[in-house]
Amino acid sequence: MSDAVISSAQALRRPHPRGANVAKIFEGLCFAAATALLATLGGLLISLFVGGWPVFRKFGLSFFTTSTWNPVTDVYGAAGPIVGTLVTAVIALALSLPVAAGVAFFLTELCPAKLRRPIGTAVELLAGIPSIVYGMWGLFVFAPLFSKYVQMPLMMAAKPGSLLEKLTTGVPNGSGILSASIILAIMILPFMAATLRELLLTVPAPVRESAYGLGATTAEVVMSVTLPYVRSGAIGAVMLGLGRALGETMAVTFIIGNAHGMPTSLFDSGSTIASTIANEFTEATSPVHSASLIALGFVLFVITFAVLALARLMLRNSEQRL
C-alpha cells in the first residue's frame, strides 16, 4: 500500500472524542447510583420482612384481621392501625383535593397579577411547615374548638338509632379519626396546591388563550383544556399527597387518640401504623412486640408501594386514552 493511500486513510479516520473517557465514567456512576437505590430498596423490604417474620409465623392471617393489641400477653393484631391508616388518608385526600385544586386554578386563572406571587409564596411556606407543628396546633388549638363547635352539637342533634348517631359516637374530646383526617388534610393541602400550580404553569399560553378566543369560559378552559393537558402530572401529585398522608407520624400521633381497637365512628379514637410505631418502639421490650412493630412497618411499606403502583397504572391508562 502506498504512502498516499495510508495518509488519506489516516485523514479519514474519526478522531477520538475528548470526552469519551469522561462519558464512560459518567455512565458508570449513573448506573451505580441506580443500582444502589434499587439495592437499598430491596434491602429495606427484605429486612422488614425478616424482622416481622416471627409475628407472621406466629399469628398468620389473624395478625391482619384482628385488632387485639396486648403487650402484656404478647398478642398482637394490626387490623386497627391498618384501618386507621387507610381511613384517615382517604378522608384527608377527599377533604384537601378540591380545595387544593381550587387554590391552584385560582392562582393560575383568576388571581390578580399583584397577588399571585404573595399567595403562591404563602402556599409554599405552608407546605414546608414541620408536621409536629401541625400536631401541636391540632392538639392545643383545633381539638378544643372542634369538640365545642362540631362534636358536641352533632352528638346532641343525632337521633337515637340514626346513621348520624353511629357516625358520631365517641368521647367528645376533640381527638379521633375525623380530627386526625382534618389535620392531615391541612398538611397535604398546600403540598398538592403548590405542585398543581407548578403543573398548570407549564400549560403554554397560546393553548389557554386560544380557548378563550373561541369564547370558552374560565370553567370550560380549566376542565376542557388546562386539566387534560396536565392530567398525568396531576395524578402523580395527588398520589404523592396520599403517600404523605399514609406515612405521616407526629401530627397524627398528637390528635388521633392512639387507641388500638377498630374504629367504629368518625369521632372514635384510633391509631395508624406510623403512630403505633412511634408510640411503642422505645417501649418494646419483648421480641414479639418488636417484631410486631417491624411487621407494621412492612405492611406500611407494602401499602405505600401499592399506592404508587396504582398511580403508575392510572398514568398509563391516561396516556393510552390520549
N, C-alpha and C positions, 0 to 999 in steps of 0.2 A: 504494500500500500504506500502510495506516495506521501510525501510530507504535506502537500497541499490538501489532500483528502483528510489527513489526520487533523490538520489545523482547522479545516472547515467543520469537522465533526465536533471538535472541542468547542468551537464557537457556538454551535447549535445546542450544545448540552446545557440543560437548565441549571442555573447556579443554585447552590444550596441556600435555602432561605435562612436569614439571620436568626429568626425566632423559632426555628424548628425544634431545637432542644428545649427552649422555654415552653413551647406549646405542649410537648410531651410531659414535662414536669407538671404543668398546669392541669392537664387531663388526668394525670395520676393523682394529684391532690384532690381534685373534684371527685374522682372515683372513690378515693379513700374516705372522704367526708361522707358520701352517700352510704358506703358500706358500714362506716362506724355508726351512723344513725340507725340503720336497719339492725345492726348487731345490738345496739343499746336497747332498741325497742323490743327485739326478741328476747334479750336477756332479762329485761324487766318483766315481760309476760311470763317467762319460764320461772323466774324467781318467785313471783307472786303465786303462781300455781303450785310450785313445790312447797312454799311456805304454808299455803292453805290446804294442802293435800290431806293432812291428818284430820281436818274437820270434814272435808268432802268424804273421806273414807268412813269416818265415824257416824256422821248423821245422814249422809246420802242426800236424796232429794228433799228430805224434811228440813234441811238447812235453808232451802229456798221457799218452802211452803208454810212454815210455822213462824210465829212471832215471839216465841218464848226466848227470853234473853236473861239467863240467870247465872252470873259468875260464881255464885255460892255452890251450886250443884254442877257447874260446868255443862250446862245445857244451853245451846245457842240456836236461834233461828233468825234468819236475815230477812224474812218477809216484810216486817215493819219498816226497817230502813230502806229497803228496795222500793216499796210502795211510796214511802215518803219522798224519796229522791225523785221518782218519776212524776208524782202528783205536783209537787212544788215547782218543778222545772216546767211542766206543761202549762200550769196555771200562770206562772210568771211570763212565759212566752206569749200566751194568749192575751195577757194584760198589756204587755210592753210593745208588742209588734205593731198594733195600729197606731199607737202614739209615736213610736219611733219613725214609722213611715210618714206620718203626718208632719213631724218636725223636719224630716229630710225633704219632703216635697215643698214645704213652706219656704225653706231656706233656698231652694233652687228655682222655684217658680213664682212665689208670691211675695217674698220678703223684700222690702226696700233695700236698695244697694248700700245705704249707710248702716243698716242694721245687720247685714249678712255676716260681716266679719266678727263683730262683738258676740252675736248669738252663736255663731259657729265655734268661736273660741271657748265660750261658756260650756257648750256641749262637750267639747274635747276635754276640758278641765274636769267635768263631772265624770267622764269615762276613766279618768286617771286617779280618782279618789280611792284610797285603800279600802278593802272590804270591811276591815274591822271598824272603820269609822261609820260605815253604814250600819253595822251591827249595833254599835253603841248608841247611835241615834235612834235606831229602831227600838231598842230596849228602854231607853230613858225618856224618849220624846214620843215616838209613834205609838208604842204599846199602850200607854195610859190613855191617849186620845182615842185610839181605836177601840179600846174597851168601853170607854164612856159614851162615845157617839155612834158606834157601829154595833158592837157585840150586844151590849145591854138592850138597846132599842129593838134589835132584830129578835133577840131571845124572848123579850116581853111581848112582841107582836105575833110571834109564832103560835098558831093554834095547836092544841094537843092532837097528836097523830098526823099532822100535816107534813108535807115534804120539807117545808121550811124549818120545822122543828127538828127533823132528822139531820138537816144540813147545819144547824146552828147549835147543836147540843155541845156541852163542854163547860169549862170553867172560864168565866169572862174576865180573864186577867190580861188580855191583850196579846198573849202568846198563842201560838198554834200554827196549823198548816196554812191557813189563809194569810196570816200576818207574815210568815216567812216567805210566802209566794209574792206578796206585795213588795217586800224589801228586795227580793231577788229581781222583780220586775223593774224597780227603780234603779238597781245596779246595772242591769244589762241594757236598759233603755238608751242611755247616752252612747254606749258602745255601738249598738246597732244603728242608732241615728247617725253617728259620725261616719260609720262605714257606708251606709246607704247614701249619705250625702256625697261622699267622695265618688261613689259609683255613678250617681246621677250627673255629677260634673263632667264625667267622661263622655256624655252624650254630645255629639257635635252640634254646635249652634245652628248650622243650616238645617239639620233634621228637625229640630224643635221649631225653628222659625217657618219652615215650610208648612208644618201642620197648622200653625197659627195663621199663615197666609191663606190656607184653604178654608178658614172660618171655624176651625176647631176651638172649643172652649178649653180652659185650663184642665178641667177634669178629663176631657177627651184626650188631650195631649199626654197627660200623665198615664192614663190607663191604656191607650192605644199605641203610643209612640215611645215614651220615655221608659216605662216599666218593662215592656217587652225587650227593649234594647239592652237592658242590664239584668235580664231575668236570671241568668246563670250566676252572676256575682251576687245578686240579691239573695238567692237561695243559700249560697255559701255563707253570707253574712248572718242570715237567720240561724243557720245550723251552728255557727261559731258562738252566737249568743246562747243557744240552747246548751251547747257544750260547757260554756262557762257556768250556766245555771246548774247543770248537773254536778259539777265539781266544786261548787262554792262551799266553803267551810265555815269561816269565822262568823260571817253575818248571819248565817242560818243557825249556827250554834247558839247565838245570843237570844234568839226570839222564837225558835220552833217549839220549845218546851222540853225537848230531849227525853221523850217517853218512848220506850222500845215497842210498845204494843201497836197493833194495827189501828191506824186512824179510822174513825167511823164518821167523822163530820169535818166540816171546814174549820170549825173553831176548836177541834180536838188537838191535844198536844201530840207531837210525833217526833220523828228523827229522820235524818238522812244518813247515807253511807259515810259521807265525809264528816258530818258532825259526830257520829258514833266513834269513828276512828280518832278524831281529835280529842274527844272527851275521855276515852278509856285506854288509849295506847300506853300512857305512862303508868297506869294502874294495873295493867295486865300482868299478873304475876304467874299464873299457871300457863303451861304450854298450850293447852286447848284454847284458852282465852286469847293468847297472842295469835295463834293460828286462825282463830275466827275473825279477828280484825284484818289479818293479811288476806284471808279469803274474801272479806268485804272489799278490800282494795282490788282484788282480781275481778270481782263482779262489776265494780265501778269502771274498771278498765274495759271490760267487755261491753258494757252499756255505751260508753263513750265511743268505742270503736264501731259499734252498731249504728250509732247516730251519724258518724262520719261516712260510713258505708251507705247509709240511706241518702245522705246528701249527694254523694257521688252518683248514685242511681238516679236521683231526681235530676241532676245536672245532665246526665247522659240522655235521659228521656226528653228533657227540654231541648237539647241540641238536635236530637233526631226529629222532633216536631218542626224545628226551624229549618 
